[in-house]
Amino acid sequence: MTVLLHDNNTFVTQIVIENGVITQASGNFYILNGFSTAYVKVENLKESQDGESHLYVYLRIKIPNGTIYTLYFITFELN
């Protein structure tokens, strides 16, 4: 499974899991300008045996050149 952030032009890989092993736990910061929108794209997510998968992620939003950030926990339920 691969999780990417994108704005329809630029794609930034954030998380990569291969055969159940996290090979990339986080990615580079994705810079949002003004009121821009970032989309989450999940590729190659394997379905669990019961047909339902949960993806637990967090979104960290930080002001450039700062040290304080806001952390949002997000759960995707796919079935």
C-alpha positions in Angstrom: 0.0 0.0 0.0 1.2 3.5 -0.8 -0.3 6.7 0.6 0.3 9.9 -1.3 -0.7 13.6 -1.0 -1.4 15.5 -4.2 -3.0 18.6 -5.7 -3.8 17.0 -9.1 -0.3 18.1 -10.3 2.3 17.2 -7.7 2.3 13.8 -5.9 4.3 13.3 -2.6 4.6 9.8 -1.2 4.0 9.8 2.5 3.7 6.1 3.6 4.7 2.8 2.0 3.9 -0.6 3.4 5.2 -3.7 1.5 4.0 -7.2 2.6 2.9 -5.9 6.0 6.3 -4.1 6.6 6.4 -0.3 6.8 9.2 0.7 4.5 8.5 4.5 4.6 6.7 5.8 7.7 6.5 9.5 6.7 7.3 11.7 3.8 8.5 15.2 3.1 6.3 18.1 4.2 3.6 19.0 1.7 3.4 22.8 1.4 -0.2 24.2 1.1 -0.5 27.8 -0.2 -3.4 29.9 0.9 -6.7 27.9 0.5 -5.3 25.1 -1.7 -6.5 21.6 -1.4 -4.5 18.4 -0.7 -6.0 15.1 -1.7 -5.1 11.7 -0.2 -4.5 8.9 -2.6 -4.2 5.3 -1.5 -2.7 2.8 -4.0 -2.5 -1.0 -3.8 -4.4 -1.5 -0.5 -5.0 -5.2 0.1 -8.4 -6.3 1.3 -8.6 -8.1 4.6 -10.1 -11.6 4.7 -13.4 -10.3 6.1 -13.7 -7.8 3.3 -13.2 -4.8 5.5 -10.0 -2.8 5.9 -9.1 0.1 8.2 -6.4 2.6 7.6 -5.3 4.6 10.6 -3.2 7.7 9.8 -2.5 11.1 11.2 -2.1 14.5 9.6 0.4 16.9 11.1 -0.1 20.5 10.1 2.8 22.8 10.9 3.4 26.5 10.1 6.6 26.9 8.0 9.7 27.7 10.0 7.8 26.9 13.2 8.0 24.1 15.8 4.4 23.9 16.9 2.0 21.7 14.9 -1.6 20.4 15.0 -2.1 16.7 14.9 -5.3 15.2 13.4 -6.0 11.4 13.6 -7.9 10.1 10.6 -9.5 6.6 10.1 -10.4 5.4 6.7 -12.9 2.4 6.7 -13.0 0.6 3.4 -15.4 -2.2 2.6 
